[in-house]
Each structure stands twice: as C-alpha cells, then as structure tokens.
C-alpha cells in the first residue's frame, strides 16, 4: 500500500495520474542512461518517486535529489533509504551542496516550469553548473499550460536558453544541450 503522500507530494491527485505523467520521463531517462553506471539528480525531486522508477529500470545508477520542501525530502529518504544521504532540502538555484567537490552526474532532470517561474537571473548559475557537471540534461513540463503558451517543448526550452535535441513533436519531455 502506498503512503497517502506518494502522489500529493509531487503535485498529483492520484498515483495513476502521477505514473502517467512520469512514464515519458522515465522512458527517456532510461534511454539516455543506456544502462550506464552513474548519478542521476532530480532538481525538484519531490518525494523521489520519479527517481525510484528510474532506478527500477536501471539499478546501476545512484540517486540524488533536492527539493525546497523539507517534508518531501523526508519522504524521499523514506522511499529510497539506500540513497537517504543524497537527498537535500534546499533551493535548486541557491544550494551548492549538490554541486560540491567533484560531483558529476550522468543525468540531471529539471522541470522547465521551475526555470520559467524563477527567471533568467536566478537560472544563470544553475545552467552553468548543469553544463559543467552533467553529461545529459532531461527537461520536462507537466500539463499543457506552458507548452501551449510557447507553442511546444522546443520553443519553450529555447526561451530559457536550452536547445532540445531529442523529443517528439507532441512531447512534454526532451534531452537538451546547454
């Protein structure tokens, strides 16, 4: 039985709705990882449910996450106890713990909505870190609001400085170059 916070921590009304939204993200993440060993960081990880699904598809990866809500991080540590030390409460734009030392990630996962909501000034340092410390960047949006406003994933990503290189025409998820 799933805990009551399983879907709501991530902004969904049900696990089925969340699973449907996560499916294309997980599929593309596993394609990008190509069964490699490496770290996967979710920038705005909620309770880690998305990372858990990626790990099920590729148990060779290590999971990392950051979220601004402390309860969600507590839940991520509960959901993924093997990686509990890799989850941090903090702001993806200000917190440097996830980038410290020689941290390198095979894949970073980022919602374009976070970048749009926080603006270009706060995003500049994050984009630099993504370029320097991540092999692949997976961008996504939930729902249709942002996609309709910008005319699709590619123009949406371009508006905040990312070039999406792999996506489907109707996609809400893609791989990007910085």
C-alpha positions in Angstrom: 0.0 0.0 0.0 1.3 3.4 -1.0 1.6 6.2 1.6 -1.0 9.0 1.3 1.7 11.5 0.4 3.0 9.4 -2.5 1.3 11.3 -5.3 0.4 14.6 -3.5 4.0 15.4 -2.6 4.6 15.6 -6.3 1.5 17.7 -7.1 -0.7 14.9 -8.3 -4.2 13.8 -7.2 -3.6 10.1 -7.6 -0.7 7.6 -8.1 -2.2 6.7 -11.5 -2.1 10.3 -12.7 1.5 10.6 -11.5 2.5 7.4 -13.1 1.0 8.6 -16.4 3.0 11.9 -16.2 6.2 10.1 -15.2 6.1 7.5 -17.9 7.6 9.5 -20.8 10.2 11.0 -18.4 11.3 7.6 -17.2 11.4 6.2 -20.7 13.6 9.0 -22.0 15.8 8.9 -18.9 16.5 5.2 -19.3 17.2 5.7 -23.0 19.7 8.5 -22.2 21.4 6.4 -19.4 21.6 3.4 -21.7 22.2 1.1 -18.7 25.3 3.0 -17.6 26.5 3.4 -14.1 26.3 7.0 -12.8 24.5 9.5 -10.8 21.0 10.8 -11.6 20.0 14.1 -9.9 16.4 15.3 -9.9 16.3 19.1 -9.4 13.0 19.5 -7.6 12.7 15.8 -6.7 9.6 15.9 -4.5 9.5 12.6 -2.6 11.8 10.8 -5.1 9.0 8.7 -6.7 10.3 9.6 -10.2 13.9 8.6 -9.3 12.6 5.4 -7.8 11.0 4.5 -11.2 14.3 5.3 -13.0 16.2 3.2 -10.5 13.9 0.2 -11.1 14.7 0.5 -14.8 18.4 0.9 -14.2 19.6 -0.3 -10.7 23.2 0.6 -11.6 22.5 4.4 -11.1 22.9 6.3 -7.8 20.1 8.7 -7.0 20.4 12.3 -5.8 17.7 14.9 -5.2 17.0 18.4 -3.9 13.6 20.0 -3.1 12.6 23.1 -1.3 10.0 21.3 0.9 11.5 19.5 3.9 8.6 17.0 4.2 9.2 15.9 0.7 12.9 15.2 1.4 11.9 13.3 4.5 9.6 11.2 2.3 12.3 10.7 -0.3 14.6 9.4 2.4 11.9 7.0 3.5 11.0 5.9 0.0 14.7 5.4 -1.0 16.6 4.6 2.2 19.7 3.4 0.3 20.2 6.9 -1.0 18.9 8.9 2.0 22.2 10.9 2.4 21.9 12.0 -1.2 18.6 13.9 -0.7 18.8 17.6 0.4 16.4 20.2 1.5 17.2 23.4 -0.4 16.6 25.6 -3.4 18.0 24.4 -6.7 19.2 27.9 -7.6 21.0 28.7 -4.3 22.1 25.4 -2.7 25.6 24.4 -3.7 25.8 21.1 -1.7 24.7 19.0 -4.7 27.5 20.5 -6.8 30.3 20.4 -4.2 33.6 18.8 -4.7 34.0 16.7 -7.9 30.3 15.9 -8.2 29.3 14.7 -11.6 26.0 13.4 -12.8 25.2 11.2 -15.8 21.8 12.7 -15.9 20.1 15.8 -14.5 16.3 16.1 -14.5 14.7 19.6 -14.5 11.2 21.0 -14.9 11.2 23.9 -17.3 8.4 25.4 -15.2 11.0 26.0 -12.3 13.3 27.9 -14.7 10.4 30.0 -16.1 9.0 30.8 -12.6 12.3 31.9 -11.2 13.6 33.9 -14.1 16.8 34.2 -16.1 18.9 35.9 -13.3 18.4 33.0 -10.9 18.8 30.4 -13.6 22.2 31.5 -14.9 24.3 29.8 -12.2 22.2 26.7 -12.4 22.7 26.4 -16.1 26.4 26.9 -15.7 26.6 24.0 -13.2 24.5 21.8 -15.5 26.9 22.4 -18.3 30.0 21.7 -16.2 28.8 18.8 -14.1 26.2 16.8 -16.0 26.6 14.6 -19.0 22.9 14.8 -20.1 20.0 17.1 -19.2 16.4 15.9 -19.4 13.8 18.7 -19.4 10.1 18.3 -18.9 6.9 20.0 -18.2 3.7 18.7 -16.7 0.4 19.6 -18.2 -0.3 21.7 -21.3 -0.2 25.3 -19.9 3.5 26.1 -20.6 3.5 24.1 -23.9 0.5 25.9 -25.3 1.9 29.3 -24.2 5.1 28.8 -26.1 4.0 26.6 -28.9 5.7 23.3 -27.8 8.7 22.0 -25.9 11.4 23.2 -28.3 10.4 26.9 -28.3 9.7 26.7 -24.5 13.2 25.4 -23.8 14.8 27.8 -26.2 13.1 30.7 -24.4 15.2 29.9 -21.3 18.4 29.1 -23.1 18.2 25.4 -23.7 18.4 23.6 -27.1 16.3 20.5 -27.1 17.9 17.9 -29.2 15.7 14.8 -28.7 12.0 14.9 -28.4 8.8 14.0 -30.1 6.6 16.7 -31.7 3.9 16.3 -29.1 6.4 15.7 -26.3 6.5 17.2 -22.8 10.0 15.8 -22.3 13.3 16.1 -24.1 17.1 15.9 -23.9 18.8 19.2 -24.1 22.1 20.9 -24.7 23.0 23.9 -22.7 
